[in-house]
Structure formats: C-alpha cells, structure tokens
C-alpha cells in the first residue's frame, strides 16, 4: 500500500476475499471521500514495474496484467465497494473457471511425469514428428555420453550426419505409426537398442516420438556370463556323470580282478579307457615297457567285453619259430607238409573263435606273416595251409608291444597298413617308476599271496619298503614280483634290507652295498656324521680286503691309491692278516 492509507484494513479485505471459493482478489483501489485515488494495489503483478510506477488507468492495467492466455480462464470481474473510516475501497476480483483446477492438476501431473522420466533406468529421448529434439533424461546421458545441451532443439537428421547416431528411428515411427525397434551405435561405439513409440493426437497423427534406449553392452555381457555359467554347469554335469561312471567301473574292475592295484591317476586313466574300449570289438594296441602288465590289461578288456564267456588266447609272437608261424596262426590241413598231423590242426584264429586273440610282442612278426594277418583282419577270413577254402572267423584282436612300431614302420620293418589297422585304439601303460603310489600296495599284495601259499606271516621292515618305493624298477611289475619272491625265500621271520637282491644297490645311481651301509649304522643312536663316515669307511675296507685278498686290489676297487688304504687300515686298526686268512679259507672251501 502507498501513503498513509490503513494498510492493515486493506490486508483484512484481501485475506477475507482470498478465502472465498474460486475468487482471487486482483485489484484494490483506495479513494478519499472526494473520489481522489490515494493508492492502488495489483495482485497479479505485485512484483512487476507497476508497483513503483505512476498508476495508469484501471482498465489499462487490467488489460496489461491479463494477457490472452489468462483471459481464457476468467469468467467475470466483480467490483465491490466498501468503506473504511474516511476511505472508499474498491475491490475488483476475478472469478476463475474450473479450467484452472485442471491446469493445476496438469501441472502436478507434469511434475510427476518429469520425476518418472528422470527415474527411468533406460534412456528416454523425446522428439516431435519432424525429428526436433525436445528432451532427454539423465539415464540417456549416462548410457550414451551425450549431454542435453548437445542435442536439445536440434534435428535428429543433423545429429546423424554429424556422427552422433548410426541410425535414427523417428521417421519410420512417423510413417508407420507404430513402435519400431532398431540397433543403434552411438558416437562412442557403444551399441544400444532403440525403440521408438509414437504419441498420436486426436486426429491420429504422430505428434511426438518417445524413444526408449537400452544399453545392450550390459545385456551382451550378462548373456555371455549366462552362457558361460550354463557351459560350466554342463561341463560339471558331464564330469559328475563321468566320475560316477568311472567309480562304478573301478569298483567293477576291483571286483572282477582281485588284487588288481589301481592307485595312480595314470593307471586310473588306463583302466577307464580299457573299460570303455571293452564294450566294443575295436582292435586295441597296448603299448608299454616289458613287465608293465600288458597282458593283464588285455585280459581285463576281454573279461569286461561281450566275449567274456569265450576264449582268451594269448600268443607271444616273439616265441614262435618263424618257419612255424603261418601254420600256428592259420592252421593246416592233413598232409599239408612233412610232419603235419594226419588230422590237421586249427590255428590261433580258429581256437579263439568268438573270443579274443592277444598278440603279444606283435612287433616281432616277420613281414610275410604281417601281410596275411592284415588280410585276416580286413576280410575276417583265414585259409589253412594246404587248403583253398576260406574259413570265416569272428575274433577280436588285441595286440601289444614294447617297441616303437612307428619307428619300425619308418625303418621298413613293420607294415604301415597293418600298423594303422592295429592302432585303432592305443592304450599306453606307464612304467612302474611313474606310478610309485602302487609300488608298496603291489609289494604287499605279492607278499600276501606268497604267505597264503606257504602258510606264513612274513612282513617287510620299514627300511625295505623305503628302498622298494625309491627303486627305479627297470623290469617293472615283473621285476618287483621276482624281488619279493627272492626276499621271501632268503629271509627268516621278517624281510630285512639284507634279504633284497644286491642289484637294488643301483637305487643311489652308483655301485654300493645298501644293506652293508644300513646294517653298519643300524641300532646306533645319536651318531655324528664323522662317526658314521668312519664306520662305513672301515666296513667297506674290511669287506674289500676280505673279497679281493690284497690291499692293492682293494684300493683299485674302492677307487683310491694303496697309500690311502694303508693309512686308513692303520687309522681304524684293521687286522689285515686275519681278514686275508678268512679270504684264503673261503677260497679253499
């Protein structure tokens, strides 16, 4: 209010009028009793220039404050006159139509829609039907890296030309008036899925295009991760099935072949492969050093096959004289050659009919017999010596060798076609030195068999088991079995180190008497290294003198000169004369 007009009174009127429904006080004019304008208040533009400027005419002010947009919501202007002391107060109020409520509601909805758009995790891009960019949300900026001030007010065609987008969707949406989805590459090479949705007006024309943008790089990553998880799941399921199958087969193997030792991962793989092969009639080539148990594996395959109730015929190809090989393999008719049986004879193929023919040391076969063997394998027919009539045979072939057949092929000593015919499935048996986990169990098994055979209860000492485990076993299982039998025979109640064959001394890579050293040092506690060396050195010199009879020969065997031997004999007080006498007595006896 201006001047000395009672401001509180005017405020009272304003407050009362503002409480009326749909009535907003707009103009308040204050006159004196003479009709002179003392003050003028405009509610509409109380903060505009009119507040401090000279008062214009009321109707002009009314026109200036209510522009065209405001006039549409004005139903009428009501003028009221009241008196306040010696003043005349004219109040002009505007009655607002119900449209104002709707505007307020729309304003609220607009704010709510704004919040919803900004809270969307997906990017939102709004354009009009001409491709003019109207708005984007924060998610769009996050996904694409494009900021509002780069695109607002600009046409999509221009932005595409500048490399912002690889493709645009609005034109197709406007044309087809339906949602359209495309793949779009943003300028930073990020790939997104874009779905344009049309917003139609009352006439059914597209007014706006609201585009939903989703970053599929995350989806692709999730898809890859899901695929990896599925693949791992399948892999683990296959492994579980495979392990269950292996366990079943191993249990079956242990049951079928009592005493069959399967401890190392290498042998478990061998047995698993052998069991898989056993289900078919495929030709098998077993490779391994001498004594590794090739025939045992061949028998294992046979007795786990459908042919288990038929014959298993082992043939050592290296033990058959060359001039008898053909007749032994294929048989002969009566009178086929001088000395032939009058009844004739069946060969290995006929004897193994329906079963398995195991050809051990197949690399020893002469070339002329290899040709006939190959033909028998290919045609499943044989012909006896002295006969012209072929005989059908149903035999599974398992071959074995400790030789390198591929090298023999290169050298022309083994037929290449036969090699490939035999080597359909190969099983390589590792040497015993590569499966140390099985040495002690095998030794115990062999000793148990001998104990059961002779009704004894002999056991190994701890030292013996250590030597057995560390020895290289060039003869593999066969050598181990022979060593156990030797130790059993020469031992008393317990198998000690001295009961082992002397050739096990090569355990340490050089000649030396392990039993001697261990026996010398046993039962000696808290011995120093120097004392141990002296004891062993003294014992070695005494044994060398006893065995070779002279200091010169003993020194030569021990690798030192005679003066060293003489000095050490004196050092250890060795009675050379007594030892030489024992040696002479030994020779006389």
C-alpha positions in Angstrom: 0.0 0.0 0.0 1.1 3.6 -0.5 0.9 6.7 1.6 -0.8 6.8 5.0 -3.7 4.5 4.0 -4.6 2.0 6.6 -2.7 -1.0 5.3 -4.0 -3.4 7.9 -7.5 -2.7 6.8 -6.7 -3.5 3.2 -4.9 -6.7 4.2 -8.0 -7.7 6.1 -10.1 -7.4 2.9 -7.6 -9.3 0.9 -7.5 -12.2 3.4 -11.2 -12.4 3.6 -11.6 -12.4 -0.1 -8.9 -15.0 -0.7 -10.8 -17.4 1.5 -13.7 -17.4 -0.9 -14.0 -20.3 -3.2 -12.7 -19.7 -6.8 -12.3 -16.0 -6.0 -8.9 -14.3 -6.2 -8.6 -10.5 -5.3 -6.9 -8.8 -8.2 -7.2 -5.0 -7.8 -7.6 -2.9 -4.7 -8.2 0.9 -5.2 -8.3 3.3 -2.3 -10.1 6.7 -2.6 -10.9 9.5 -0.2 -14.4 10.9 0.2 -13.7 13.3 -2.6 -13.1 10.5 -5.0 -9.4 11.1 -5.3 -7.2 7.9 -5.8 -4.9 7.5 -3.0 -3.4 4.1 -3.5 -3.6 1.2 -5.9 -2.6 -2.5 -5.4 -2.3 -5.1 -8.2 -2.3 -8.7 -7.0 -1.4 -10.1 -10.4 1.8 -8.1 -10.9 2.7 -7.1 -7.4 6.4 -7.7 -8.2 6.4 -6.1 -11.6 7.1 -2.5 -12.7 3.6 -1.3 -11.9 4.2 -1.4 -8.2 6.5 1.5 -8.2 5.4 3.3 -11.3 2.7 6.1 -11.6 -0.7 4.5 -11.6 -2.2 4.0 -15.0 -5.9 3.8 -15.6 -7.5 0.7 -14.1 -8.8 -0.7 -17.3 -5.4 -0.4 -19.0 -3.8 -2.1 -16.1 -6.3 -4.8 -16.3 -5.6 -5.4 -19.9 -1.9 -5.4 -19.4 -2.0 -7.9 -16.5 -4.4 -10.3 -18.2 -2.9 -11.4 -21.4 -4.6 -13.7 -23.9 -3.7 -16.9 -22.1 -5.0 -15.7 -18.8 -8.2 -14.3 -20.2 -9.5 -17.8 -21.1 -9.8 -18.7 -17.5 -11.6 -15.5 -16.4 -15.3 -15.9 -16.1 -16.1 -12.4 -14.8 -14.7 -9.4 -13.0 -16.7 -8.4 -9.9 -16.3 -4.9 -8.3 -17.1 -4.4 -4.7 -17.1 -1.0 -2.8 -16.7 -0.7 0.9 -15.8 2.0 3.4 -13.1 2.0 5.9 -13.2 5.0 8.2 -13.0 8.0 5.8 -11.8 5.9 2.9 -13.6 4.3 0.0 -12.1 1.0 -1.0 -12.9 -0.6 -4.4 -12.0 -4.2 -4.9 -12.1 -5.9 -8.2 -12.0 -9.7 -8.1 -11.7 -12.3 -10.8 -13.7 -15.4 -10.6 -11.6 -18.3 -12.0 -13.2 -21.1 -14.1 -12.9 -24.8 -13.3 -10.2 -25.0 -16.0 -7.7 -23.5 -13.5 -8.1 -26.6 -11.4 -7.4 -28.7 -14.4 -4.3 -26.6 -15.1 -3.1 -27.1 -11.6 -3.7 -30.8 -11.9 -1.9 -31.0 -15.2 1.0 -29.0 -13.6 1.1 -31.7 -10.8 1.0 -34.5 -13.4 3.7 -32.8 -15.4 5.9 -32.7 -12.3 5.1 -36.3 -11.6 5.8 -37.3 -15.2 9.1 -35.4 -15.0 10.1 -37.4 -11.9 9.1 -40.7 -13.6 11.1 -39.9 -16.8 14.2 -39.0 -14.8 13.9 -42.0 -12.5 13.9 -44.4 -15.5 17.0 -46.6 -15.7 16.6 -46.7 -19.5 17.4 -43.7 -21.6 14.5 -41.6 -22.9 14.7 -39.4 -26.0 11.7 -37.3 -27.0 11.3 -35.6 -30.4 8.5 -34.2 -32.4 7.2 -35.5 -35.7 9.9 -33.5 -37.6 12.8 -35.0 -35.6 13.3 -31.9 -33.5 14.8 -33.0 -30.1 12.6 -31.9 -27.2 14.1 -33.6 -24.2 16.3 -36.4 -22.9 16.7 -37.8 -19.4 19.8 -38.3 -17.3 19.8 -42.1 -18.0 20.2 -41.3 -21.7 23.2 -39.1 -20.9 24.7 -41.8 -18.7 24.2 -44.6 -21.4 25.3 -42.6 -24.4 27.6 -40.0 -23.0 25.6 -37.3 -25.0 24.6 -34.2 -23.0 21.4 -32.3 -23.2 22.9 -29.1 -24.5 24.4 -31.0 -27.4 21.0 -32.2 -28.8 18.1 -30.2 -27.3 16.4 -28.2 -30.1 18.4 -29.9 -32.8 17.0 -32.2 -35.5 17.9 -35.9 -35.5 18.9 -35.9 -39.1 21.6 -33.3 -38.4 22.9 -35.2 -35.4 23.1 -38.4 -37.5 25.0 -36.6 -40.2 27.5 -35.4 -37.6 28.1 -39.0 -36.4 26.1 -39.0 -33.2 24.0 -41.9 -34.3 24.4 -44.7 -36.9 20.7 -45.0 -37.4 17.6 -43.0 -36.4 14.1 -44.4 -35.8 11.7 -41.4 -35.7 11.0 -41.4 -39.5 9.9 -45.0 -39.5 7.7 -44.4 -36.4 6.0 -41.4 -38.0 5.5 -43.3 -41.3 4.2 -46.5 -39.8 2.5 -45.0 -36.6 3.7 -48.0 -34.6 6.6 -48.8 -32.3 9.8 -49.6 -34.1 13.0 -51.1 -32.7 16.4 -50.9 -34.2 20.1 -51.3 -33.2 21.9 -48.1 -33.0 25.6 -47.3 -32.5 26.4 -44.1 -30.6 29.4 -42.0 -31.4 31.5 -43.7 -28.7 30.9 -47.0 -30.5 28.5 -48.2 -27.8 25.7 -50.4 -29.1 22.2 -49.7 -27.9 18.7 -51.0 -28.6 16.4 -48.1 -29.6 12.6 -48.4 -29.5 10.6 -45.5 -30.9 7.0 -45.2 -29.7 4.5 -42.8 -31.4 2.3 -40.3 -29.5 -0.8 -39.6 -31.5 -3.0 -36.5 -31.4 -6.8 -36.5 -31.7 -6.6 -36.8 -35.5 -4.5 -39.9 -35.3 -1.3 -38.1 -36.5 2.1 -38.6 -34.8 2.8 -35.6 -32.6 5.7 -36.9 -30.6 8.1 -39.8 -30.8 9.2 -41.1 -27.4 12.3 -43.3 -27.8 13.4 -45.8 -25.2 17.1 -46.5 -25.2 18.7 -49.5 -23.6 22.5 -50.3 -23.3 22.8 -53.8 -24.7 26.5 -54.0 -23.9 25.4 -54.9 -20.4 22.9 -57.3 -21.8 25.5 -58.9 -24.0 27.8 -59.2 -21.0 25.1 -60.8 -19.0 24.2 -63.1 -21.9 27.9 -64.1 -22.2 28.1 -64.7 -18.5 24.9 -66.7 -18.5 26.2 -68.8 -21.4 29.5 -69.4 -19.5 27.6 -70.4 -16.4 25.4 -72.8 -18.5 28.5 -74.2 -20.2 30.3 -74.7 -16.9 27.2 -76.3 -15.5 27.1 -78.7 -18.4 30.8 -79.4 -18.0 30.4 -80.1 -14.3 27.4 -82.3 -15.0 29.4 -84.3 -17.6 32.3 -84.6 -15.1 30.0 -85.8 -12.4 28.5 -88.4 -14.7 32.0 -89.4 -15.9 33.2 -89.7 -12.3 30.2 -91.7 -11.3 30.8 -94.0 -14.3 34.5 -94.3 -13.5 33.7 -95.1 -9.9 31.3 -97.8 -11.0 33.8 -99.2 -13.5 36.6 -99.1 -11.0 34.5 -100.9 -8.4 33.7 -103.5 -11.1 37.3 -103.8 -12.0 38.5 -104.4 -8.5 35.8 -107.0 -8.0 36.5 -108.8 -11.3 40.3 -108.7 -10.9 41.0 -109.3 -7.3 44.4 -108.0 -6.3 44.5 -105.6 -9.3 46.2 -102.5 -8.0 44.8 -99.2 -9.2 46.2 -96.2 -7.2 47.8 -93.7 -9.5 45.9 -91.3 -11.7 47.8 -92.6 -14.7 46.6 -96.2 -14.2 43.1 -95.0 -13.4 43.0 -93.4 -16.8 44.3 -96.6 -18.4 41.6 -98.7 -16.7 38.9 -96.2 -17.6 39.9 -96.3 -21.2 40.2 -100.1 -21.2 36.7 -100.4 -19.8 35.3 -98.0 -22.4 37.0 -100.0 -25.2 35.9 -103.3 -23.8 32.3 -102.5 -24.8 33.1 -102.7 -28.4 35.0 -105.1 -30.8 37.5 -102.4 -31.8 41.1 -103.5 -32.3 43.4 -102.3 -29.5 47.1 -101.8 -29.4 48.6 -101.9 -25.9 52.0 -100.1 -25.6 54.3 -100.4 -22.6 57.7 -101.5 -21.4 58.4 -105.1 -20.6 56.8 -106.2 -17.4 54.2 -103.4 -17.1 51.3 -105.7 -17.3 50.1 -105.5 -20.9 48.6 -109.0 -20.8 46.8 -108.2 -17.6 45.1 -105.2 -19.3 44.3 -107.3 -22.4 42.6 -109.9 -20.1 40.8 -107.1 -18.3 39.4 -105.8 -21.6 38.3 -109.3 -22.7 36.6 -110.2 -19.4 34.7 -106.9 -19.4 33.5 -107.4 -23.0 30.6 -109.3 -24.6 33.1 -112.0 -25.4 34.0 -112.8 -21.8 32.4 -116.2 -22.0 34.5 -117.2 -25.0 38.2 -117.9 -25.3 41.0 -115.6 -24.4 44.1 -116.8 -26.3 47.5 -115.1 -25.6 50.2 -115.6 -28.2 53.8 -114.5 -27.8 54.8 -113.6 -31.3 58.5 -113.5 -30.4 58.5 -117.0 -29.1 57.3 -118.8 -32.2 59.9 -120.1 -34.7 59.5 -118.2 -38.0 59.0 -121.3 -40.0 56.1 -122.4 -37.9 54.3 -119.1 -37.6 51.9 -119.4 -40.5 50.8 -122.9 -39.5 50.4 -121.8 -35.9 48.3 -118.8 -36.8 46.2 -120.2 -39.5 46.3 -124.0 -39.0 46.8 -126.6 -41.7 45.1 -129.4 -43.5 46.1 -133.1 -43.2 49.3 -133.8 -45.2 49.9 -130.1 -45.8 53.7 -130.6 -45.2 56.1 -133.2 -44.0 55.4 -133.9 -40.3 51.9 -132.5 -40.4 49.3 -134.2 -38.2 47.1 -136.6 -40.2 44.0 -134.9 -38.6 45.3 -131.4 -39.5 45.4 -128.6 -36.9 43.4 -125.5 -36.1 45.4 -122.3 -35.9 45.2 -119.5 -33.3 42.3 -117.7 -35.1 40.1 -120.8 -35.1 41.0 -121.6 -31.5 40.0 -118.1 -30.4 36.7 -118.2 -32.5 34.2 -115.9 -30.8 36.7 -114.7 -28.3 39.9 -112.6 -28.1 43.3 -113.3 -29.7 46.0 -111.4 -27.8 49.1 -110.9 -29.9 52.0 -110.0 -27.5 55.2 -108.7 -28.9 53.5 -108.1 -32.3 56.5 -106.1 -33.4 58.4 -109.4 -33.8 56.2 -110.7 -36.6 58.0 -111.2 -39.9 56.8 -109.1 -42.9 55.4 -112.0 -44.9 53.2 -113.0 -42.0 52.1 -109.4 -41.4 50.5 -109.4 -44.9 48.4 -112.5 -44.1 47.5 -111.1 -40.7 46.3 -107.8 -42.3 44.2 -109.7 -44.7 42.6 -111.8 -41.9 41.8 -108.6 -40.0 40.2 -106.9 -43.1 38.3 -109.9 -44.5 37.6 -111.8 -41.3 38.6 -114.9 -43.2 41.6 -117.2 -42.9 42.8 -120.1 -45.1 44.6 -123.1 -43.6 47.9 -124.3 -45.1 47.2 -126.8 -47.8 43.6 -125.6 -48.2 41.8 -123.5 -50.8 38.7 -123.0 -48.8 38.4 -119.8 -46.7 37.1 -120.0 -43.1 35.1 -117.3 -41.6 36.4 -116.1 -38.2 35.0 -113.9 -35.5 37.9 -112.9 -33.4 38.7 -109.7 -31.6 42.4 -108.7 -31.9 44.3 -107.1 -29.0 48.0 -106.5 -29.8 50.8 -105.4 -27.5 54.4 -104.3 -27.9 57.2 -102.8 -26.0 58.8 -101.5 -29.3 58.2 -98.3 -31.2 56.1 -99.5 -34.1 56.0 -96.1 -35.8 59.8 -96.2 -35.9 59.8 -99.8 -37.2 57.4 -98.6 -40.0 59.9 -95.9 -40.9 62.7 -98.5 -41.0 60.6 -100.8 -43.2 60.4 -103.5 -40.6 56.7 -103.2 -40.0 53.9 -102.7 -42.5 52.3 -99.3 -42.3 48.9 -100.5 -43.3 49.0 -103.2 -40.5 50.2 -100.6 -38.0 47.2 -98.4 -38.7 44.9 -101.4 -38.7 46.1 -102.4 -35.2 46.4 -98.9 -33.8 42.7 -98.1 -33.9 42.7 -97.5 -30.2 46.0 -97.4 -28.3 46.5 -97.8 -24.6 49.8 -96.8 -23.2 50.7 -98.4 -19.8 53.1 -96.2 -17.8 56.2 -97.9 -16.3 56.1 -98.6 -12.6 58.6 -95.8 -11.8 55.9 -93.3 -12.9 53.3 -94.7 -10.6 55.1 -95.0 -7.3 51.8 -95.0 -5.4 51.3 -98.6 -6.5 54.7 -100.0 -5.6 54.1 -100.6 -1.9 50.5 -101.9 -2.4 51.8 -104.3 -5.1 54.6 -105.5 -2.9 52.2 -106.1 -0.1 49.9 -108.0 -2.4 52.7 -110.2 -3.8 53.9 -111.0 -0.2 50.3 -111.8 0.9 49.9 -114.3 -2.0 53.2 -116.0 -1.0 52.3 -116.0 2.7 48.9 -117.6 1.8 50.6 -120.2 -0.4 53.1 -121.3 2.3 51.1 -120.5 5.4 53.4 -117.9 6.7 53.1 -114.3 8.0 56.3 -112.6 6.9 56.4 -108.8 6.8 58.6 -106.0 5.4 60.7 -103.8 7.6 60.2 -100.0 7.1 63.7 -99.7 5.5 62.8 -102.4 2.9 59.6 -100.5 2.0 61.6 -97.3 1.5 64.0 -99.0 -0.8 61.2 -100.6 -2.8 59.5 -97.3 -3.2 62.6 -95.4 -4.4 64.0 -98.0 -6.7 63.6 -97.3 -10.4 62.3 -100.8 -11.4 63.5 -101.1 -15.0 61.8 -104.5 -15.1 58.6 -103.0 -13.8 56.0 -105.2 -12.1 57.6 -108.5 -13.2 60.9 -107.4 -11.5 59.0 -106.3 -8.4 57.3 -109.7 -8.1 60.6 -111.5 -8.6 62.3 -109.4 -6.0 59.6 -110.0 -3.4 59.8 -113.8 -4.0 63.6 -113.7 -3.7 63.4 -111.7 -0.5 60.8 -114.1 0.9 62.9 -117.2 0.2 66.1 -115.9 1.7 64.6 -114.2 4.7 63.8 -115.6 8.2 60.8 -114.3 10.1 61.0 -110.7 8.7 62.2 -109.4 5.3 65.1 -107.1 6.0 67.3 -105.0 3.8 70.0 -107.6 3.5 67.4 -110.0 2.1 67.0 -107.9 -1.0 68.9 -108.7 -4.2 72.2 -106.8 -4.5 71.2 -105.2 -7.8 68.9 -102.9 -5.9 72.0 -101.0 -4.9 71.7 -99.0 -8.1 69.0 -97.1 -6.3 71.6 -94.4 -5.5 72.9 -94.3 -9.1 76.3 -95.9 -8.4 77.6 -99.3 -7.1 77.4 -99.7 -3.4 76.1 -102.2 -0.8 73.0 -100.6 0.7 72.4 -103.5 3.0 76.0 -103.2 4.3 75.7 -99.5 5.0 72.3 -99.8 6.7 73.4 -102.8 8.7 76.6 -101.0 9.8 74.6 -98.0 11.1 71.5 -99.7 12.5 70.9 -99.6 16.3 73.3 -96.7 16.6 71.7 -93.6 18.2 73.0 -90.1 18.3 75.8 -90.8 15.9 77.7 -87.9 14.3 78.3 -87.6 10.6 82.1 -88.1 11.1 81.4 -91.2 13.1 79.0 -92.6 10.5 81.5 -92.0 7.7 84.3 -93.7 9.7 82.1 -96.7 10.4 81.1 -97.1 6.8 84.6 -96.5 5.5 86.1 -99.1 7.9 83.4 -101.7 6.9 84.0 -101.0 3.2 87.8 -101.5 3.5 87.3 -104.7 5.6 84.9 -106.2 3.0 87.1 -105.2 0.1 90.1 -106.9 1.7 88.0 -110.0 2.5 86.7 -110.2 -1.1 89.9 -109.3 -3.0 92.6 -110.6 -0.7 95.2 -107.7 -1.1 95.5 -104.1 -0.3 96.3 -103.3 -3.9 93.2 -104.9 -5.4 91.0 -103.4 -2.6 92.4 -99.9 -3.3 91.7 -100.3 -7.0 88.1 -101.4 -6.4 87.5 -98.6 -3.9 89.0 -96.1 -6.3 91.8 -94.9 -4.1 95.6 -95.4 -4.1 97.3 -98.1 -1.9 98.9 -95.5 0.4 95.4 -94.2 1.3 94.2 -97.7 2.1 97.3 -98.4 4.2 96.8 -95.1 6.1 93.2 -95.9 6.8 93.9 -99.5 7.8 96.3 -98.1 10.5 93.7 -95.4 11.5 90.9 -98.0 12.1 93.2 -100.7 13.5 92.1 -103.2 10.8 93.6 -106.7 11.2 94.6 -107.3 7.6 96.3 -110.6 8.3 93.2 -112.0 9.9 91.0 -110.8 7.1 93.3 -112.3 4.4 93.3 -115.6 6.3 89.5 -115.6 6.2 89.7 -115.0 2.4 92.0 -117.9 1.9 89.7 -120.2 3.9 86.8 -119.0 1.8 88.7 -119.8 -1.4 89.7 -123.3 -0.2 86.2 -124.1 0.8 
